[in-house]
């Protein structure tokens, strides 16, 4: 692998055209982000922060769903879904490998103890939505891309087809992984009063708002507490407290309108009861966000030929409707890059994660994981899992290992009250260094695609 990468580097150095064809699309995205930075910079104040918040909400609720529905709906069919199965599976593989590497980073770099799980999560979960779509849109806007006539439609369809898996993982696994560590949680006496800080859009980092607008309105009673640790405390011997805790939560479930069936029978095993209560407190309902709903609708339409022809054929009765959605979808890439530029204008916040751990996460996420991804995708090709001859299919698989940490992780950290400042700072520096790592790896990927 090392000798092959060296030969690729020599060929790129000897052929500047290869370098330019892969770097120019990223330079376009950099220009868009720079415009957003200038517009949002505190010294310039050309556009207020509220405007960027509104723009991020439009991306989340309108532009991105329109893009997903129009591009995925016209591409997906029942036959295609049988061929595309490895795309969502690859998301789970890349996440699993990333978490393993994140665990090693936490062991080697030794972050503050309260940020051990934080380090694992921030290393393991990459951006599988907005950023890959922006990269594909920019790449397909060039004349010398290697992806054929339907470059953007195919690329967006592949990315959208995988996005729902990442969303499910974030709202289930990541939600509980980012639970505040119990040993560092400040316990307040029952008769004490807790002063709650008023949270508004202005106090939430713009980057988090870009991925989950109105996130602070989703807070629940237990989202900022070590809930699972308390429920499972009986595992370490404190049975009385845990039994009382279980009973209290079951009473809460009935008070909230739950049926007696939710309490189950008295003979239900304690472990099953604990797992059930944790599952009931998992915010699975937040999975049905506008982008996810657009993906599901597009898949349903694509699987039913009559609906597909009714919406996406050239002479379709509702072609005017899909054309309108495509017009709005065209605003997604520039809008999301402008919001990203607004993040750069805000700058990094103070972090307690430590320089060594920050560098370890950035290096692992942006340098080491893509190398592992090349090996995984190459193995998938040997096993005939990758669609033969489809360069965009391979490119999307490789991108899933190459992007910085998912922005939604920062929003989730803020929701849980577990390292929101550290997440904001880490995401800032990752996106800065991703400008260089993406340029290098996209160049390498373009070379590797010649063998697909």
C-alpha positions as CSV (number, residue, x, y, z in Angstrom):
1,X,0.0,0.0,0.0
2,X,2.8,2.4,0.9
3,X,4.7,1.8,-2.4
4,X,1.5,2.3,-4.3
5,X,0.7,5.5,-2.6
6,X,4.2,6.7,-3.3
7,X,3.8,5.9,-7.0
8,X,0.5,7.8,-7.1
9,X,2.2,10.8,-5.5
10,X,5.0,10.7,-8.1
11,X,2.5,10.5,-11.0
12,X,0.5,13.4,-9.6
13,X,3.7,15.5,-9.2
14,X,4.5,14.7,-12.8
15,X,1.1,15.5,-14.1
16,X,-0.2,18.8,-12.7
17,X,-3.5,18.3,-14.6
18,X,-4.5,15.6,-12.3
19,X,-3.8,17.8,-9.3
20,X,-5.8,20.7,-10.7
21,X,-8.8,18.7,-11.7
22,X,-9.3,17.5,-8.1
23,X,-8.2,20.6,-6.2
24,X,-10.2,23.2,-8.2
25,X,-13.6,21.9,-7.0
26,X,-12.4,22.3,-3.4
27,X,-11.1,25.8,-4.2
28,X,-14.6,26.7,-5.3
29,X,-16.0,25.6,-2.0
30,X,-13.3,27.5,-0.2
31,X,-14.3,30.7,-2.1
32,X,-17.9,30.3,-1.1
33,X,-16.9,29.8,2.6
34,X,-14.6,32.8,2.4
35,X,-17.5,34.9,1.3
36,X,-19.5,33.7,4.2
37,X,-16.6,34.5,6.5
38,X,-16.4,38.1,5.2
39,X,-20.1,38.6,5.5
40,X,-20.3,37.2,9.1
41,X,-17.0,38.6,10.5
42,X,-17.6,40.6,13.7
43,X,-15.5,43.5,12.4
44,X,-17.4,43.7,9.1
45,X,-20.9,43.0,10.3
46,X,-22.3,43.1,6.7
47,X,-24.9,40.5,7.6
48,X,-26.1,39.8,11.1
49,X,-25.9,36.4,12.8
50,X,-29.6,36.0,12.7
51,X,-29.5,36.0,8.9
52,X,-27.1,33.0,8.9
53,X,-29.4,31.2,11.4
54,X,-32.3,31.7,9.1
55,X,-30.2,30.5,6.1
56,X,-29.2,27.4,8.1
57,X,-32.8,26.6,8.8
58,X,-33.7,27.0,5.1
59,X,-30.9,24.6,4.2
60,X,-32.1,22.1,6.8
61,X,-35.9,22.3,6.2
62,X,-36.1,23.2,2.5
63,X,-33.0,23.3,0.3
64,X,-31.5,19.9,1.4
65,X,-34.8,18.0,1.4
66,X,-35.6,19.3,-2.1
67,X,-32.2,18.2,-3.3
68,X,-32.5,14.8,-1.8
69,X,-36.0,14.2,-3.1
70,X,-35.4,15.3,-6.7
71,X,-32.0,13.5,-7.1
72,X,-32.7,10.3,-5.2
73,X,-36.2,10.0,-6.4
74,X,-35.2,10.0,-10.1
75,X,-32.3,7.6,-9.5
76,X,-33.5,4.9,-7.1
77,X,-35.4,1.8,-8.2
78,X,-36.0,-1.5,-6.5
79,X,-33.2,-3.0,-8.6
80,X,-30.8,-0.2,-7.7
81,X,-31.5,-0.7,-4.0
82,X,-30.3,-4.3,-4.3
83,X,-27.0,-3.0,-5.9
84,X,-26.6,-0.1,-3.5
85,X,-26.8,-2.1,-0.2
86,X,-23.1,-1.7,0.6
87,X,-23.4,2.2,0.8
88,X,-25.2,2.3,4.1
89,X,-23.3,-0.8,5.3
90,X,-20.1,1.1,4.6
91,X,-21.3,3.9,6.8
92,X,-21.5,1.4,9.7
93,X,-18.1,-0.1,8.9
94,X,-16.4,3.3,8.7
95,X,-18.1,4.3,12.0
96,X,-17.0,1.1,13.7
97,X,-13.4,1.5,12.5
98,X,-13.5,5.1,13.4
99,X,-14.7,4.3,17.0
100,X,-11.9,1.7,17.4
101,X,-9.3,4.2,16.3
102,X,-10.9,6.8,18.6
103,X,-10.6,4.4,21.5
104,X,-6.9,4.0,20.6
105,X,-6.5,7.8,20.4
106,X,-8.1,8.1,23.9
107,X,-5.7,5.5,25.3
108,X,-2.6,7.1,23.7
109,X,-3.4,10.8,24.0
110,X,-5.0,10.5,27.4
111,X,-7.6,13.2,27.3
112,X,-9.1,14.5,30.6
113,X,-11.0,11.5,32.0
114,X,-14.4,13.1,31.5
115,X,-13.8,13.3,27.7
116,X,-12.8,9.7,27.1
117,X,-16.1,8.7,25.4
118,X,-16.2,12.2,23.8
119,X,-12.9,11.4,22.1
120,X,-14.2,8.0,20.8
121,X,-17.4,9.5,19.3
122,X,-15.7,12.6,17.7
123,X,-13.2,10.3,16.0
124,X,-15.7,7.7,14.9
125,X,-18.5,9.6,13.2
126,X,-17.9,11.5,10.0
127,X,-20.0,14.0,8.0
128,X,-22.1,11.8,5.6
129,X,-24.5,14.5,4.5
130,X,-24.0,18.2,3.7
131,X,-20.3,18.2,3.1
132,X,-20.1,15.2,0.7
133,X,-23.1,16.6,-1.2
134,X,-21.3,19.9,-1.5
135,X,-18.0,18.2,-2.6
136,X,-19.9,16.2,-5.2
137,X,-21.8,19.2,-6.5
138,X,-18.6,21.2,-6.9
139,X,-16.8,18.3,-8.6
140,X,-19.6,17.7,-11.0
141,X,-19.6,21.4,-11.9
142,X,-16.2,21.0,-13.6
143,X,-15.8,19.9,-17.2
144,X,-13.1,17.2,-16.7
145,X,-14.6,15.1,-14.0
146,X,-14.5,11.3,-14.5
147,X,-18.1,10.5,-13.4
148,X,-20.1,10.7,-16.6
149,X,-23.2,12.6,-17.7
150,X,-25.4,12.2,-14.7
151,X,-22.6,13.0,-12.2
152,X,-24.6,15.2,-9.7
153,X,-27.8,13.1,-9.8
154,X,-25.9,9.9,-9.1
155,X,-23.6,11.3,-6.5
156,X,-26.4,13.0,-4.5
157,X,-28.5,9.8,-4.7
158,X,-25.7,7.7,-3.3
159,X,-25.0,10.1,-0.4
160,X,-28.7,10.5,0.4
161,X,-29.2,6.7,0.3
162,X,-26.7,6.4,3.1
163,X,-27.7,9.4,5.2
164,X,-30.5,7.7,7.1
165,X,-28.2,5.2,8.7
166,X,-25.9,7.9,10.1
167,X,-28.9,9.7,11.5
168,X,-30.2,6.6,13.3
169,X,-26.8,6.0,14.8
170,X,-26.5,9.6,16.0
171,X,-29.9,9.7,17.7
172,X,-29.5,6.3,19.4
173,X,-25.9,5.3,19.9
174,X,-24.3,8.7,20.0
175,X,-27.1,10.2,22.1
176,X,-26.2,7.7,24.9
177,X,-22.5,7.8,24.4
178,X,-22.5,11.6,25.0
179,X,-24.3,11.2,28.3
180,X,-22.5,13.3,31.0
181,X,-20.1,11.0,32.9
182,X,-21.7,10.3,36.3
183,X,-18.4,10.7,38.3
184,X,-18.1,14.2,37.0
185,X,-21.7,15.2,37.3
186,X,-22.6,17.7,40.0
187,X,-25.4,16.2,42.2
188,X,-27.7,18.9,43.5
189,X,-29.8,18.1,46.7
190,X,-33.5,17.6,46.2
191,X,-34.3,20.8,48.2
192,X,-31.7,22.8,46.2
193,X,-32.6,25.2,43.4
194,X,-31.0,24.9,40.0
195,X,-30.4,28.1,38.2
196,X,-30.9,27.3,34.5
197,X,-29.2,29.4,32.0
198,X,-31.5,30.8,29.4
199,X,-30.6,29.3,26.1
200,X,-31.5,31.0,22.8
201,X,-30.4,30.8,19.2
202,X,-27.8,33.5,20.0
203,X,-26.0,31.3,22.6
204,X,-25.9,28.2,20.4
205,X,-22.9,28.0,18.0
206,X,-23.9,28.7,14.4
207,X,-22.4,25.4,13.3
208,X,-24.8,23.5,15.5
209,X,-27.8,25.5,14.3
210,X,-26.8,24.6,10.7
211,X,-27.3,20.9,11.4
212,X,-30.1,21.0,13.9
213,X,-32.1,24.3,13.9
214,X,-33.9,24.9,17.2
215,X,-32.0,22.1,18.9
216,X,-32.3,23.7,22.3
217,X,-36.0,23.4,22.1
218,X,-35.7,19.6,22.1
219,X,-34.2,19.4,25.7
220,X,-35.9,17.0,28.0
221,X,-35.7,16.4,31.7
222,X,-32.9,13.8,31.4
223,X,-30.9,14.9,28.4
224,X,-28.2,16.6,30.6
225,X,-28.0,14.0,33.3
226,X,-26.2,10.6,33.6
227,X,-29.5,8.8,33.1
228,X,-28.2,5.4,32.0
229,X,-25.6,5.3,34.7
230,X,-28.3,5.8,37.3
231,X,-30.6,3.2,35.8
232,X,-27.9,0.6,35.7
233,X,-26.3,1.6,39.1
234,X,-27.5,-1.7,40.6
235,X,-24.9,-3.5,38.5
236,X,-22.3,-2.0,40.9
237,X,-24.2,-2.9,44.0
238,X,-26.5,0.1,44.8
239,X,-29.8,-1.8,44.3
240,X,-32.1,0.3,46.5
241,X,-31.5,3.6,44.8
242,X,-31.8,1.9,41.4
243,X,-35.1,0.2,42.3
244,X,-36.5,3.5,43.5
245,X,-35.3,5.2,40.3
246,X,-36.9,2.5,38.1
247,X,-40.2,2.9,40.0
248,X,-40.2,6.7,39.6
249,X,-39.5,6.5,35.9
250,X,-42.3,4.0,35.4
251,X,-44.7,6.3,37.3
252,X,-43.6,9.2,35.1
253,X,-44.4,7.0,32.1
254,X,-48.0,6.5,33.3
255,X,-48.3,10.2,34.2
256,X,-47.3,11.2,30.7
257,X,-50.2,9.2,29.3
258,X,-48.6,5.8,29.0
259,X,-50.7,2.7,29.3
260,X,-50.5,0.1,32.1
261,X,-48.9,-2.2,29.5
262,X,-45.8,-0.1,29.6
263,X,-45.1,-1.1,33.2
264,X,-45.2,-4.8,32.2
265,X,-45.7,-7.6,34.6
266,X,-44.1,-7.8,38.0
267,X,-42.0,-10.8,36.9
268,X,-40.2,-8.8,34.2
269,X,-36.5,-9.2,34.7
270,X,-34.7,-6.2,36.1
271,X,-32.3,-6.0,33.2
272,X,-35.1,-6.0,30.7
273,X,-36.9,-3.3,32.6
274,X,-33.8,-1.1,32.6
275,X,-33.2,-1.6,28.9
276,X,-36.9,-0.8,28.2
277,X,-36.7,2.4,30.2
278,X,-33.6,3.5,28.4
279,X,-35.2,2.7,25.1
280,X,-38.2,4.8,26.0
281,X,-36.0,7.7,26.8
282,X,-34.1,7.5,23.5
283,X,-35.1,10.4,21.3
284,X,-35.8,8.2,18.3
285,X,-38.6,10.5,17.2
286,X,-36.0,13.1,16.2
287,X,-34.9,10.8,13.4
288,X,-37.8,12.0,11.3
289,X,-36.2,15.3,10.3
290,X,-36.9,16.9,6.9
291,X,-33.9,15.4,5.2
292,X,-34.7,11.9,6.4
293,X,-38.4,12.3,5.5
294,X,-37.3,13.4,2.0
295,X,-35.1,10.3,1.7
296,X,-37.9,8.0,2.7
297,X,-40.4,9.7,0.3
298,X,-37.8,9.5,-2.6
299,X,-37.2,5.8,-2.0
300,X,-41.0,5.1,-1.9
301,X,-41.5,7.0,-5.1
302,X,-38.6,5.4,-6.8
303,X,-39.8,1.9,-5.9
304,X,-43.2,2.5,-7.4
305,X,-42.8,2.9,-11.2
306,X,-46.2,4.6,-11.6
307,X,-45.3,7.3,-9.0
308,X,-41.8,7.7,-10.5
309,X,-43.2,8.3,-14.0
310,X,-45.8,10.6,-12.6
311,X,-43.2,12.9,-11.1
312,X,-39.8,12.5,-12.9
313,X,-40.4,11.7,-16.5
314,X,-39.9,14.5,-19.0
315,X,-43.6,14.7,-19.9
316,X,-44.8,13.8,-16.4
317,X,-48.0,15.6,-15.2
318,X,-46.2,16.9,-12.1
319,X,-42.9,17.8,-13.8
320,X,-43.6,21.5,-13.0
321,X,-43.6,20.5,-9.3
322,X,-40.2,18.6,-9.4
323,X,-38.7,21.5,-11.5
324,X,-39.7,23.9,-8.8
325,X,-38.0,21.7,-6.2
326,X,-34.9,21.5,-8.3
327,X,-34.7,25.3,-8.5
328,X,-34.8,25.5,-4.7
329,X,-32.3,22.6,-4.4
330,X,-29.8,24.5,-6.4
331,X,-29.4,26.9,-3.5
332,X,-28.2,24.1,-1.1
333,X,-24.5,24.0,-1.8
334,X,-23.8,27.7,-1.8
335,X,-26.0,28.2,1.3
336,X,-24.3,25.5,3.3
337,X,-20.9,26.8,2.4
338,X,-21.9,30.3,3.4
339,X,-23.0,29.0,6.8
340,X,-19.7,27.1,7.1
341,X,-18.0,30.4,6.5
342,X,-20.0,31.9,9.3
343,X,-18.5,29.2,11.6
344,X,-15.0,30.3,10.6
345,X,-16.0,33.9,11.5
346,X,-17.0,32.9,15.0
347,X,-13.7,31.3,15.5
348,X,-12.8,28.5,18.0
349,X,-13.9,28.7,21.6
350,X,-11.8,27.7,24.6
351,X,-11.5,24.0,25.0
352,X,-10.4,21.8,27.9
353,X,-9.8,18.8,25.6
354,X,-6.1,19.4,25.3
355,X,-3.8,20.0,22.3
356,X,-2.5,16.5,22.2
357,X,-6.0,14.9,22.1
358,X,-7.2,17.5,19.6
359,X,-4.3,16.8,17.3
360,X,-4.8,13.0,17.7
361,X,-8.4,13.2,16.7
362,X,-7.7,15.5,13.7
363,X,-4.8,13.3,12.5
364,X,-6.8,10.0,12.9
365,X,-10.0,11.4,11.4
366,X,-8.5,13.2,8.4
367,X,-5.2,11.3,7.7
368,X,-5.3,7.8,9.1
369,X,-8.9,6.8,8.6
370,X,-8.9,7.6,4.8
371,X,-6.0,5.3,4.4
372,X,-7.9,2.5,6.1
373,X,-10.9,3.4,4.0
374,X,-8.9,2.8,0.8
375,X,-8.1,-0.7,2.0
376,X,-11.7,-1.4,2.9
377,X,-13.1,-0.2,-0.4
378,X,-10.3,-2.1,-2.3
379,X,-11.3,-5.3,-0.4
380,X,-14.9,-4.7,-1.3
381,X,-13.9,-4.4,-4.9
382,X,-12.1,-7.7,-4.7
383,X,-15.2,-9.3,-3.3
384,X,-17.3,-7.8,-6.1
385,X,-19.4,-5.8,-3.6
386,X,-18.8,-2.5,-5.3
387,X,-20.8,-1.8,-8.5
388,X,-18.5,-2.7,-11.3
389,X,-17.4,0.3,-13.5
390,X,-19.3,2.9,-11.4
391,X,-16.7,5.4,-10.4
392,X,-19.1,7.6,-8.4
393,X,-20.1,4.6,-6.3
394,X,-16.5,4.1,-5.3
395,X,-15.9,7.8,-4.8
396,X,-18.8,8.1,-2.4
397,X,-17.6,5.1,-0.4
398,X,-14.2,6.7,-0.1
399,X,-15.6,10.0,0.9
400,X,-17.3,8.4,3.9
401,X,-13.9,7.8,5.4
402,X,-12.5,11.2,4.5
403,X,-14.8,13.9,5.8
404,X,-14.3,15.6,9.2
405,X,-16.5,14.8,12.2
406,X,-20.2,15.2,11.7
407,X,-21.5,18.6,12.7
408,X,-24.6,16.9,14.2
409,X,-22.2,15.6,16.9
410,X,-21.7,19.1,18.1
411,X,-25.4,19.7,18.3
412,X,-25.9,16.5,20.2
413,X,-23.1,17.4,22.6
414,X,-24.8,20.7,23.2
415,X,-28.1,19.0,23.8
416,X,-26.6,16.6,26.3
417,X,-24.4,19.2,28.0
418,X,-21.3,17.1,27.4
419,X,-18.4,19.0,25.9
420,X,-20.3,21.5,23.7
421,X,-17.3,23.9,23.8
422,X,-14.9,21.2,23.0
423,X,-17.0,20.0,20.2
424,X,-17.3,23.4,18.7
425,X,-13.5,24.0,18.9
426,X,-12.7,20.6,17.5
427,X,-15.1,20.9,14.6
428,X,-13.6,24.3,13.8
429,X,-10.1,23.0,13.6
430,X,-11.1,19.9,11.7
431,X,-12.8,21.9,9.0
432,X,-9.8,24.1,8.7
433,X,-7.4,21.2,8.2
434,X,-9.9,19.3,6.1
435,X,-9.3,21.9,3.3
436,X,-5.8,20.4,3.0
437,X,-6.5,16.7,3.7
438,X,-9.5,16.7,1.3
439,X,-7.4,18.2,-1.5
440,X,-4.8,15.5,-1.1
441,X,-7.2,12.6,-0.8
442,X,-9.5,13.7,-3.6
443,X,-6.5,13.8,-5.8
444,X,-5.5,10.3,-4.7
445,X,-9.1,9.1,-5.2
446,X,-9.2,10.5,-8.8
447,X,-6.1,8.5,-9.5
448,X,-7.5,5.3,-8.0
449,X,-10.7,5.7,-9.9
450,X,-8.8,5.0,-13.1
451,X,-8.6,1.3,-12.0
452,X,-12.4,1.0,-11.4
